Amino acid sequence: MFGLGPSELIIISIVVVAFFFGGEKMSELAKGIGRFTGEFKKGKAEIENEIKKAEEELQKLNEKPE
């Protein structure tokens, strides 16, 4: 896009957002993004744990006692 790399686009985006919302709103936005990221990671870990538990239960059910 116009010969710009991802890092340049990110910097330009930050400047535009700072221009429209100001520094105070930027800090609130960053906090919100951080909270979202943390909650997303927690949810992902919970889902992975549930999948592992279900796989273990299936393996136990499929094992035939000899």
WOKA-V872958 format. One record per run of one state. SS is the DSSP state (@ for helix, = for strand, . for the rest). FROM is the first residue (numbers start at 0). LEN is the number of residues. Records with the same first field share a line. If there is no record, write none. Layout:
# WOKA-V872958
SS: FROM-LEN ; FROM-LEN
This chain:
# WOKA-V872958
.: 0-5 ; 62-4
@: 5-57
